[in-house]
Amino acid sequence: MIKLLDFIEKGKSFLENINSQNTSNITNSKSKYCENCGQLLNKNLFCPNCNKTVKPEIKNNNYKQFMKEYATTIVLWLYNKPKKLYKNNEVPLYFQSECGIFNISLFLKELIANDYLKKASKEEIIELLKVNELKNILKNNNLPTTGNKSNLIARILNNNISIPIYKEIDNYYVMSSKGNDFYNSHLEYVELHRHQQYQITPKEYYEIKTNINNPNYKFNDYVWNIFQKRNLEYETNKNYNQLYFNYLNMAQVCDEDNKFNISVNLYLKCLIYELCGIFLQEDIKWCKQKIISKSKIIEYASQTNKINQNNIKGFLNGKDCFNKDEVFNIYNSIPFNWKLCSLKTIEDLVTELLENSMIDIEEYNQKIVHEQVINLKKIL
């Protein structure tokens, strides 16, 4: 009996040892590799090749570094001028949702410790005041109020005048020279933050930048690739509303780069799509499924389908680069099923825009809405 029990215990020990080894192998196979040579590390993170304990390779470490740089750049952008330190209950919502900053007080302390932020000087703080405020200070001290802002500031500083804002001078911080160097080398992140209408997340931007990795690319080059990818997705999923706004964003990118030969066709595409009923596609489908009534769609069409003035303006900005054949090409490449406006009506509108930019848009609005309603009744 004793021998049998010993055998069972030894069997248990053997199985536990095998399971332990398997578990160790599974754990190690996930991430515990030497970042220097790629050697599998033991449980103490010791690399036999390098003969030392090293850090394991961490998945998405580059993305974490990217987000740290992104958040730092956006905060430095806000401290381009002297500003009081944010408190955790005062921060904009995008600090968490966009930048991943959940404790701004701690984040700012780290920037100060790393010399990215410094205490603002009197000269930097006084720049925050408006001209009228500076003149009132000089007037109250019986000093001349003539000259531009720089003259007024110099006069206050030269006369060593104490102003109310100086009482809180220790609470104001501003970007340091080191912070300014970092900021200028990451300006693309500020561009991403400022172009909220593009709806590009930092993660989406990081992924496209990592995949392309072209040192000659600028912010708009990466954005253009994101939009191209979205076009394919929206067309495949028949998400025509999003497709329209994506083309509009692409046109705006081209305008920023002075590529009017491309933006003129994108604005025209948006104009033609809108006139042909891109925003009524879902309503027409729902009507055919008897989810909404015909009268509701017709009422909506007669009230809301107008010529977009921004599309007209964008088109006219690039009209010198325009080829009339594009009207036919765009019209016949429309991806949705129903066209509520004829090719002739659109060609007449474009021709008149090219010949006379001061046309009566309201007159064309009425004509196009009338045509859309007639075609809607035929479709429905």
C-alpha positions as CSV (number, residue, x, y, z in Angstrom):
1,M,0.0,0.0,0.0
2,I,2.8,2.4,0.9
3,K,4.6,1.7,-2.4
4,L,1.3,2.3,-4.3
5,L,0.8,5.6,-2.6
6,D,4.4,6.6,-3.3
7,F,3.9,5.7,-7.0
8,I,0.7,7.9,-7.1
9,E,2.5,10.8,-5.4
10,K,5.4,10.5,-7.9
11,G,2.9,10.4,-10.7
12,K,1.3,13.6,-9.5
13,S,4.6,15.3,-9.1
14,F,5.6,14.2,-12.7
15,L,2.3,15.7,-14.2
16,E,2.7,18.9,-12.2
17,N,6.2,19.3,-13.5
18,I,5.1,18.7,-17.1
19,N,2.2,21.2,-16.7
20,S,4.6,23.7,-15.2
21,Q,6.9,23.4,-18.1
22,N,4.1,23.8,-20.6
23,T,2.7,26.8,-18.8
24,S,6.2,28.3,-18.7
25,N,6.6,27.7,-22.5
26,I,3.3,29.3,-23.2
27,T,4.1,32.4,-21.1
28,N,7.5,32.7,-22.6
29,S,6.2,32.4,-26.2
30,K,4.0,35.4,-25.7
31,S,6.4,38.2,-25.0
32,K,9.5,37.2,-22.9
33,Y,12.2,37.6,-25.5
34,C,15.4,39.5,-25.3
35,E,15.0,42.9,-27.1
36,N,18.7,42.8,-28.0
37,C,19.2,39.4,-29.6
38,G,15.7,37.8,-29.6
39,Q,16.8,34.9,-27.3
40,L,14.0,33.3,-25.2
41,L,14.4,34.5,-21.6
42,N,14.1,32.2,-18.5
43,K,11.7,33.0,-15.7
44,N,14.1,35.5,-14.2
45,L,14.3,37.4,-17.5
46,F,17.9,36.2,-17.9
47,C,19.4,36.0,-21.5
48,P,22.0,33.3,-21.9
49,N,23.3,35.0,-25.1
50,C,23.8,38.4,-23.6
51,N,24.7,36.9,-20.2
52,K,22.6,39.4,-18.3
53,T,19.0,40.1,-17.2
54,V,17.2,42.2,-19.8
55,K,13.7,43.6,-20.3
56,P,11.3,41.4,-22.3
57,E,10.0,42.6,-25.7
58,I,6.8,44.4,-25.0
59,K,4.0,44.4,-27.7
60,N,2.8,47.8,-28.8
61,N,5.7,49.5,-27.0
62,N,6.2,51.8,-30.0
63,Y,2.6,52.8,-29.9
64,K,2.8,53.7,-26.2
65,Q,5.9,55.8,-27.0
66,F,3.9,57.5,-29.9
67,M,1.0,58.3,-27.6
68,K,3.4,59.7,-25.0
69,E,4.9,62.0,-27.6
70,Y,1.5,62.9,-29.0
71,A,0.1,63.9,-25.5
72,T,3.3,65.8,-24.7
73,T,3.0,67.8,-28.0
74,I,-0.6,68.7,-27.5
75,V,0.0,69.9,-23.9
76,L,3.1,71.9,-25.0
77,W,0.9,73.5,-27.7
78,L,-1.4,74.8,-25.0
79,Y,1.6,76.2,-23.1
80,N,2.9,78.1,-26.1
81,K,1.9,81.2,-24.0
82,P,2.1,81.5,-20.2
83,K,-0.7,79.6,-18.6
84,K,-1.6,78.4,-15.1
85,L,-1.1,74.7,-14.5
86,Y,-4.2,72.6,-15.2
87,K,-5.8,70.8,-12.3
88,N,-7.5,67.4,-12.8
89,N,-11.0,68.8,-12.5
90,E,-10.3,71.6,-15.1
91,V,-9.0,69.7,-18.1
92,P,-10.7,69.5,-21.6
93,L,-12.4,66.2,-22.3
94,Y,-10.0,65.4,-25.1
95,F,-7.1,65.1,-22.6
96,Q,-8.5,61.7,-21.7
97,S,-10.3,60.6,-24.9
98,E,-7.7,61.7,-27.4
99,C,-4.4,62.0,-25.5
100,G,-4.8,59.3,-22.9
101,I,-4.0,61.7,-20.0
102,F,-5.9,60.7,-16.9
103,N,-3.9,62.6,-14.3
104,I,-2.9,66.0,-15.8
105,S,-1.3,67.2,-12.6
106,L,1.2,64.3,-12.6
107,F,1.7,64.7,-16.4
108,L,2.6,68.4,-16.0
109,K,4.9,67.7,-13.1
110,E,6.8,65.2,-15.3
111,L,7.1,67.9,-18.1
112,I,8.4,70.4,-15.6
113,A,10.9,67.8,-14.2
114,N,12.1,67.1,-17.7
115,D,12.6,70.8,-18.5
116,Y,9.8,70.9,-21.1
117,L,8.0,73.6,-19.1
118,K,9.4,76.4,-17.1
119,K,8.1,79.2,-14.9
120,A,7.0,82.2,-17.0
121,S,9.0,85.4,-16.6
122,K,7.4,88.9,-16.1
123,E,8.2,89.7,-19.8
124,E,6.3,86.6,-21.0
125,I,3.4,87.1,-18.7
126,I,2.8,90.8,-19.6
127,E,2.4,89.7,-23.2
128,L,-1.0,88.2,-22.1
129,L,-2.4,91.7,-21.5
130,K,-4.4,93.5,-24.2
131,V,-3.4,96.9,-25.5
132,N,-6.2,98.7,-23.6
133,E,-5.1,97.0,-20.4
134,L,-1.5,98.1,-20.9
135,K,-2.6,101.7,-21.6
136,N,-4.8,101.8,-18.4
137,I,-1.7,100.7,-16.4
138,L,0.4,103.4,-17.9
139,K,-2.3,106.0,-17.5
140,N,-2.8,105.1,-13.8
141,N,1.0,105.6,-13.3
142,N,1.0,109.0,-15.2
143,L,3.0,107.7,-18.1
144,P,2.5,108.2,-21.9
145,T,0.1,105.7,-23.6
146,T,1.4,106.2,-27.1
147,G,3.0,103.6,-29.3
148,N,2.3,100.0,-30.3
149,K,2.0,97.0,-27.9
150,S,5.8,96.5,-27.7
151,N,6.4,100.1,-26.8
152,L,3.8,100.0,-24.0
153,I,5.3,96.8,-22.6
154,A,8.8,98.2,-22.7
155,R,7.6,101.4,-20.9
156,I,6.0,99.3,-18.1
157,L,9.1,97.1,-17.7
158,N,11.5,100.0,-17.8
159,N,9.6,101.9,-15.1
160,N,9.4,98.7,-13.0
161,I,5.6,99.0,-12.6
162,S,3.9,96.3,-10.5
163,I,0.8,94.9,-12.2
164,P,-1.9,92.7,-10.6
165,I,-1.0,89.7,-12.8
166,Y,2.5,89.6,-11.2
167,K,0.9,88.5,-7.9
168,E,0.3,85.0,-9.4
169,I,3.6,84.9,-11.4
170,D,4.7,81.6,-9.6
171,N,1.5,79.9,-10.9
172,Y,2.3,80.6,-14.6
173,Y,4.3,78.2,-16.8
174,V,5.3,78.3,-20.4
175,M,7.1,76.1,-22.9
176,S,10.9,76.0,-22.4
177,S,13.5,76.1,-25.2
178,K,13.9,72.3,-24.8
179,G,10.1,72.0,-25.0
180,N,10.0,74.2,-28.0
181,D,12.5,72.0,-29.8
182,F,10.4,68.9,-29.0
183,Y,7.2,70.7,-30.1
184,N,8.7,71.9,-33.4
185,S,9.8,68.3,-34.3
186,H,6.3,67.0,-33.7
187,L,4.1,69.6,-35.3
188,E,2.2,66.9,-37.3
189,Y,0.5,65.9,-34.0
190,V,-0.9,69.4,-33.6
191,E,-2.2,69.3,-37.1
192,L,-4.0,66.0,-36.4
193,H,-5.5,67.5,-33.2
194,R,-6.6,70.7,-35.1
195,H,-8.3,68.8,-37.9
196,Q,-11.0,67.2,-35.9
197,Q,-13.3,67.3,-38.9
198,Y,-11.2,64.5,-40.4
199,Q,-12.2,62.2,-37.5
200,I,-8.8,60.5,-37.6
201,T,-7.8,59.0,-34.3
202,P,-4.1,59.1,-33.1
203,K,-4.1,55.3,-33.3
204,E,-5.3,55.4,-37.0
205,Y,-2.7,57.9,-37.8
206,Y,0.0,55.9,-36.0
207,E,-0.9,52.7,-38.0
208,I,-0.8,54.4,-41.4
209,K,2.4,56.1,-40.6
210,T,4.0,52.9,-39.3
211,N,2.9,50.9,-42.4
212,I,4.1,53.5,-44.9
213,N,7.2,54.7,-43.1
214,N,8.2,57.2,-45.7
215,P,10.7,59.9,-44.5
216,N,9.5,62.2,-47.3
217,Y,5.9,62.1,-46.3
218,K,4.2,65.0,-44.5
219,F,1.0,65.2,-42.4
220,N,-1.3,65.6,-45.5
221,D,0.4,62.7,-47.3
222,Y,-0.5,60.3,-44.5
223,V,-4.0,61.8,-44.2
224,W,-4.5,61.3,-47.9
225,N,-3.7,57.6,-47.6
226,I,-6.2,57.3,-44.8
227,F,-8.9,58.9,-46.9
228,Q,-8.1,56.6,-49.9
229,K,-8.5,53.6,-47.6
230,R,-11.8,55.0,-46.4
231,N,-13.1,55.5,-49.9
232,L,-12.8,51.8,-50.6
233,E,-14.4,50.8,-47.3
234,Y,-17.4,53.2,-47.8
235,E,-18.0,52.2,-51.4
236,T,-17.9,48.5,-50.5
237,N,-20.3,49.0,-47.6
238,K,-22.5,51.4,-49.6
239,N,-22.0,54.0,-46.9
240,Y,-22.6,56.9,-49.3
241,N,-23.1,59.7,-46.7
242,Q,-19.7,59.0,-45.3
243,L,-18.2,58.7,-48.8
244,Y,-19.5,62.2,-49.6
245,F,-17.9,63.8,-46.5
246,N,-14.7,61.9,-47.1
247,Y,-14.4,63.4,-50.6
248,L,-15.1,66.8,-49.1
249,N,-12.2,66.3,-46.6
250,M,-9.9,65.2,-49.5
251,A,-10.8,68.4,-51.3
252,Q,-9.8,70.5,-48.3
253,V,-6.5,68.7,-48.0
254,C,-5.8,69.5,-51.7
255,D,-6.7,73.1,-51.1
256,E,-4.2,73.3,-48.2
257,D,-1.5,72.0,-50.6
258,N,-2.6,74.2,-53.5
259,K,-3.5,71.2,-55.6
260,F,-6.6,72.9,-57.1
261,N,-6.4,70.6,-60.2
262,I,-7.4,67.8,-57.9
263,S,-9.7,69.6,-55.5
264,V,-11.9,71.1,-58.3
265,N,-13.0,67.6,-59.3
266,L,-13.6,66.5,-55.8
267,Y,-15.8,69.6,-55.1
268,L,-17.6,68.9,-58.4
269,K,-18.1,65.2,-57.3
270,C,-19.6,66.3,-54.0
271,L,-21.9,68.8,-55.8
272,I,-23.1,66.2,-58.4
273,Y,-23.6,63.5,-55.7
274,E,-25.7,65.9,-53.6
275,L,-27.8,67.0,-56.5
276,C,-28.4,63.4,-57.6
277,G,-29.8,62.6,-54.1
278,I,-26.9,61.0,-52.1
279,F,-28.6,62.0,-48.8
280,L,-31.9,60.5,-49.8
281,Q,-30.6,57.0,-50.6
282,E,-31.4,55.5,-47.2
283,D,-34.8,57.2,-47.1
284,I,-35.7,55.8,-50.5
285,K,-34.7,52.3,-49.3
286,W,-36.7,52.7,-46.1
287,C,-39.7,53.9,-48.1
288,K,-39.6,50.9,-50.4
289,Q,-39.6,48.8,-47.2
290,K,-42.6,50.8,-46.0
291,I,-40.7,52.1,-42.9
292,I,-41.4,55.7,-43.8
293,S,-44.0,57.3,-46.1
294,K,-43.6,58.7,-49.6
295,S,-45.0,62.1,-48.5
296,K,-42.3,62.4,-45.8
297,I,-39.5,61.9,-48.3
298,I,-40.9,64.3,-50.8
299,E,-41.4,66.9,-48.1
300,Y,-37.9,66.4,-46.9
301,A,-36.5,66.6,-50.4
302,S,-38.4,69.8,-51.2
303,Q,-37.0,71.5,-48.1
304,T,-33.5,70.3,-47.6
305,N,-31.9,69.4,-51.0
306,K,-30.2,72.6,-51.9
307,I,-27.0,73.5,-53.7
308,N,-24.1,73.5,-51.2
309,Q,-22.5,77.0,-51.4
310,N,-19.1,75.6,-50.1
311,N,-19.0,73.1,-52.9
312,I,-19.7,75.9,-55.4
313,K,-17.0,78.1,-53.8
314,G,-14.4,75.3,-53.8
315,F,-15.2,74.4,-57.5
316,L,-14.8,78.1,-58.6
317,N,-11.4,78.3,-56.8
318,G,-10.1,75.7,-59.1
319,K,-12.1,76.3,-62.3
320,D,-9.0,77.3,-64.3
321,C,-7.8,73.7,-63.9
322,F,-11.2,72.2,-64.8
323,N,-11.9,69.8,-67.7
324,K,-15.6,69.8,-68.8
325,D,-15.4,66.0,-69.6
326,E,-15.3,65.4,-65.8
327,V,-19.0,66.2,-65.5
328,F,-19.9,63.3,-67.7
329,N,-17.3,61.0,-66.1
330,I,-18.4,61.7,-62.5
331,Y,-22.1,61.5,-63.3
332,N,-21.8,58.1,-64.9
333,S,-19.6,56.7,-62.1
334,I,-22.1,57.5,-59.3
335,P,-22.2,54.4,-57.1
336,F,-25.7,54.7,-55.8
337,N,-28.9,53.5,-57.5
338,W,-31.1,56.5,-58.1
339,K,-30.1,59.8,-59.8
340,L,-32.6,62.5,-58.9
341,C,-31.0,65.1,-61.2
342,S,-30.4,64.8,-65.0
343,L,-26.9,65.1,-66.6
344,K,-28.2,68.0,-68.7
345,T,-29.3,70.0,-65.7
346,I,-25.9,69.6,-64.0
347,E,-24.0,70.4,-67.3
348,D,-26.1,73.6,-67.6
349,L,-25.3,74.6,-64.1
350,V,-21.5,73.9,-64.5
351,T,-21.4,75.8,-67.8
352,E,-23.0,78.8,-66.3
353,L,-20.7,78.7,-63.2
354,L,-17.7,78.7,-65.5
355,E,-19.0,81.6,-67.6
356,N,-20.7,83.6,-64.8
357,S,-19.7,83.0,-61.2
358,M,-22.4,85.5,-60.1
359,I,-25.4,83.3,-61.2
360,D,-28.6,83.2,-59.2
361,I,-28.1,80.1,-57.1
362,E,-31.6,80.3,-55.6
363,E,-33.1,80.1,-59.1
364,Y,-31.1,76.9,-59.7
365,N,-32.1,75.6,-56.3
366,Q,-35.8,75.8,-57.2
367,K,-35.2,74.2,-60.6
368,I,-33.2,71.3,-59.1
369,V,-35.6,70.7,-56.2
370,H,-38.5,70.6,-58.7
371,E,-36.7,68.0,-60.8
372,Q,-35.7,66.0,-57.7
373,V,-39.3,65.8,-56.5
374,I,-40.6,64.7,-60.0
375,N,-38.0,61.9,-60.1
376,L,-38.7,60.9,-56.5
377,K,-42.3,60.3,-57.4
378,K,-41.4,58.1,-60.3
379,I,-39.0,56.0,-58.2
380,L,-41.3,55.7,-55.2
